[in-house]
């Protein structure tokens, strides 16, 4: 028996081909496969590419495939992704879940826990001892993604333009952002940002610039990064509170490119989690999230997976 586990993210997509024991025997990587930002045709192209690369040279028919992708727990997005998977040949053996779930399973297995993800986008997600789930954030670049690389980069760009106009404080971000794009003047940012086909990911790369400026003591960068830590901690606290896990012992996993890259941000989120859930163990996610998709695909092939329902679905009125 073989299975496929796929992590489709806002920056990269990873597919892992595994045997019945979970040993990885094939891998495929390609670019972003976010439905909101890339569109249906590009997502299908990327998924086809990573599956072909993971299975290259092997005549195997996966018994099950698990795809983790942002937004697929919303009905409209789920319908589109299921149609894509059917066109790719997976009609009845495809398990499609939120990418935060596969990240949590990659680090915590079937145990309860919470994952905080900050990469191009952001989300906090958790599963309780009662096997119900909650999420906060993950609403995309226009409606949310607070504390993400894009959110930080967008604020850095606004700070640079405010500095240039004299509407805001002077900031070393102006020099650093222009150097990042090899530009001489802020006006050049208009073409660099608005005429860039991968604008969201380009903006997200500025998070490392802001992090460096924070390390160097720039007050504007310090403020941006502090607010990013606030937002990620608030999202995690919301999930933990709604699942009634504050007094329990469980893992809190820190995942996503930004939390990997920024020692300060990951440390600050860790510190704030100690106040929210003092018995929790906060640690970086060291496994590839796609490994969580492999584990779920194996369970699906062996009899089916019960995806944890959201606790909010039990409420008859909004709270």
C-alpha positions in Angstrom: 0.0 0.0 0.0 1.1 3.5 -0.8 -0.3 6.9 0.1 0.3 10.5 -0.8 0.4 13.4 1.7 0.3 16.9 0.3 0.9 20.3 2.0 -0.3 23.1 -0.3 0.9 26.4 1.1 1.1 30.1 0.3 4.7 29.8 -0.6 5.4 26.2 -1.5 3.7 22.9 -2.1 5.2 19.6 -0.9 4.0 16.1 -1.8 5.3 13.0 -0.1 4.8 9.4 -1.3 4.9 6.9 1.6 4.5 3.2 2.1 2.1 1.5 4.6 4.6 2.1 7.4 4.9 5.8 6.7 8.4 5.6 5.1 8.9 8.3 2.6 9.9 6.9 -0.8 9.1 9.9 -3.0 9.0 13.7 -2.8 7.7 16.5 -5.1 8.1 20.2 -4.5 6.7 23.2 -6.4 5.4 26.7 -5.8 2.4 28.1 -4.0 -1.1 26.5 -4.3 -3.3 28.9 -2.4 -6.8 29.0 -4.0 -7.5 32.6 -3.1 -4.3 34.1 -4.4 -3.3 31.7 -7.2 -6.7 30.7 -8.7 -8.1 27.3 -9.6 -6.1 26.6 -12.8 -2.7 27.4 -11.1 -3.6 25.3 -8.1 -4.4 22.3 -10.3 -1.2 22.8 -12.2 0.9 22.8 -9.0 -0.8 19.8 -7.5 -0.3 17.9 -10.7 3.4 18.8 -10.7 4.1 17.7 -7.2 2.2 14.5 -7.5 4.1 13.7 -10.7 7.4 14.4 -9.1 6.6 12.4 -5.9 5.6 9.3 -7.9 8.1 9.7 -10.7 9.4 6.3 -12.0 7.0 4.4 -9.7 4.0 2.6 -11.0 1.9 3.0 -7.9 -1.8 3.8 -7.3 -2.1 5.5 -3.9 -4.7 3.9 -1.7 -5.4 7.3 -0.3 -4.3 10.9 -0.6 -4.5 13.6 2.1 -4.3 17.2 1.0 -3.8 20.0 3.5 -4.7 23.5 2.2 -5.8 26.8 3.7 -9.5 27.5 3.3 -10.7 24.1 2.4 -12.9 23.8 5.5 -15.0 26.5 3.9 -17.7 24.8 1.7 -17.1 26.8 -1.5 -13.4 26.2 -1.5 -13.8 22.6 -0.6 -16.0 22.0 -3.6 -13.4 23.5 -6.0 -10.6 21.5 -4.5 -12.6 18.3 -4.7 -13.2 18.9 -8.3 -9.5 19.4 -8.9 -8.6 16.2 -7.1 -11.2 14.3 -9.2 -9.7 15.6 -12.4 -6.3 14.5 -11.1 -7.7 10.9 -10.7 -8.6 10.9 -7.0 -12.4 10.4 -6.9 -13.1 8.5 -3.7 -9.8 8.3 -1.9 -9.0 11.9 -1.2 -9.1 13.4 2.2 -9.1 17.2 2.1 -8.4 19.2 5.3 -7.1 22.5 6.5 -3.3 22.8 6.3 -3.2 23.7 10.0 -4.5 20.2 10.9 -1.8 18.4 9.0 0.8 20.6 10.7 -0.6 19.7 14.1 -0.7 16.0 13.3 2.9 16.2 12.0 4.1 17.4 15.4 1.6 16.0 17.9 0.2 12.9 16.1 -3.3 12.0 17.3 -2.8 13.9 20.6 -4.5 17.2 21.5 -2.5 20.3 20.9 -2.4 23.7 19.3 -0.4 24.9 16.3 0.5 28.6 15.6 1.5 29.2 12.0 3.1 32.3 10.6 4.4 32.3 7.1 3.0 34.1 4.1 -0.3 33.9 6.0 -1.1 33.0 9.6 -3.5 30.9 11.6 -3.9 29.3 15.1 -5.6 25.9 15.2 -6.2 23.4 18.0 -7.8 20.1 18.9 -8.9 19.3 22.4 -9.0 16.2 24.5 -12.6 15.9 23.4 -11.6 15.7 19.8 -13.2 19.0 18.8 -11.3 21.8 17.0 -11.1 25.6 17.0 -9.3 28.1 14.8 -8.5 31.8 14.7 -7.2 33.7 11.8 -6.4 32.2 8.4 -8.8 34.5 6.6 -6.5 35.6 3.9 -4.5 38.8 3.2 -7.5 41.1 3.0 -9.6 39.8 5.8 -6.9 38.8 8.3 -3.6 36.9 8.4 -2.5 39.1 11.3 1.1 38.5 12.4 2.0 36.9 9.1 4.9 37.8 6.8 2.5 39.6 4.4 0.9 41.5 7.3 4.3 42.6 8.5 5.6 43.5 5.0 2.5 45.5 4.2 3.0 47.6 7.4 6.7 48.1 6.5 5.8 49.4 3.1 3.2 51.8 4.6 5.8 53.0 7.1 8.3 53.7 4.3 5.7 55.8 2.3 4.7 57.7 5.4 8.3 58.5 6.1 8.8 59.6 2.5 5.7 61.9 2.6 6.5 63.3 6.0 3.3 61.9 7.4 5.0 59.5 9.8 8.2 59.0 11.8 11.5 58.6 10.1 12.5 54.9 10.0 15.5 52.9 9.0 13.1 50.7 7.2 13.1 53.2 4.3 16.7 52.5 3.6 16.5 48.8 4.2 13.4 48.2 2.1 14.8 50.2 -0.8 18.0 48.2 -0.6 16.0 45.0 -0.5 14.5 45.8 -3.8 17.6 47.5 -5.3 15.8 50.8 -5.6 17.1 54.3 -5.4 13.8 56.1 -4.4 10.5 55.1 -2.8 8.6 55.9 -6.0 10.1 52.8 -7.5 8.1 50.7 -5.0 4.9 51.4 -7.0 6.0 49.3 -10.0 7.8 46.8 -7.8 4.7 46.1 -5.7 1.7 46.7 -8.0 3.2 45.3 -11.2 4.6 42.2 -9.6 2.7 39.0 -10.4 3.7 37.4 -7.1 3.1 40.6 -5.1 1.8 38.9 -1.9 4.9 36.7 -1.6 7.2 39.5 -2.5 5.7 41.6 0.3 6.0 38.8 2.7 9.7 38.6 2.2 10.0 42.0 3.8 9.3 40.4 7.2 12.9 39.4 7.5 13.9 43.1 6.8 11.6 44.3 9.5 12.9 41.6 11.9 16.5 42.8 11.2 15.6 46.4 11.7 13.9 45.5 15.0 17.2 43.8 16.1 19.0 47.0 15.2 16.6 49.1 17.4 14.5 50.9 14.8 11.3 52.1 16.8 8.9 51.6 13.8 10.2 48.0 13.2 10.0 47.3 17.0 6.4 48.4 17.0 5.4 46.3 13.9 7.0 43.2 15.3 5.5 43.7 18.7 2.1 44.0 17.2 2.7 40.8 15.2 3.6 38.9 18.4 0.4 40.3 19.9 -1.8 39.1 17.1 -0.3 35.6 17.0 -0.6 35.3 20.8 -4.2 36.6 20.7 -5.1 34.0 18.0 -3.6 31.2 20.0 -5.3 32.4 23.2 -8.7 32.5 21.5 -8.3 28.8 20.4 -7.1 27.7 23.8 -9.9 29.5 25.6 -12.6 28.2 23.3 -11.4 24.6 23.7 -11.1 25.1 27.5 -7.5 24.1 27.5 -5.8 26.8 29.6 -5.1 24.6 32.6 -4.2 21.5 30.6 -0.9 20.1 29.5 -0.5 19.9 25.7 2.0 20.9 23.0 1.9 24.3 21.3 3.7 24.0 18.0 5.2 27.0 16.3 5.3 26.6 12.5 5.7 28.5 9.3 8.6 30.3 7.7 8.5 33.4 9.7 8.4 31.7 13.1 11.3 29.6 11.9 13.4 32.6 10.7 12.7 35.1 13.5 14.3 34.1 16.8 12.8 37.1 18.5 9.2 36.5 17.2 9.2 32.8 18.1 10.7 33.6 21.5 8.1 36.3 22.2 5.2 34.1 21.2 6.6 31.4 23.4 6.8 33.8 26.4 3.3 35.0 25.9 2.0 31.4 25.7 3.4 30.8 29.1 1.0 33.3 30.4 -2.0 31.9 28.5 -1.4 28.2 29.1 1.3 27.7 31.8 1.3 23.9 31.6 1.6 23.8 27.8 5.0 22.9 26.2 5.9 25.3 23.4 8.2 24.0 20.7 9.0 24.6 17.1 7.4 22.2 14.6 10.5 20.3 13.3 8.7 17.8 11.0 7.6 18.6 7.5 3.8 19.4 7.7 3.2 17.1 4.7 4.2 14.2 7.1 1.0 14.9 9.0 -0.9 14.5 5.7 0.9 11.2 5.2 -0.2 10.0 8.6 -3.8 11.0 7.9 -3.7 9.4 4.5 -2.6 6.1 6.0 -5.4 6.3 8.6 -7.9 7.1 5.8 -6.7 4.1 3.8 -7.1 1.8 6.8 -10.7 2.7 7.5 -11.3 6.4 7.5 -10.4 9.5 9.4 -12.8 11.5 11.6 -11.8 15.1 11.0 -12.4 17.0 14.3 -15.5 19.2 14.0 -15.2 22.8 15.0 -16.5 23.6 18.4 -18.3 26.7 17.0 -20.6 24.4 15.0 -22.2 23.2 18.3 -23.3 26.7 19.2 -26.8 27.7 18.3 -26.1 31.4 18.5 -22.9 33.4 17.8 -20.7 34.2 20.8 
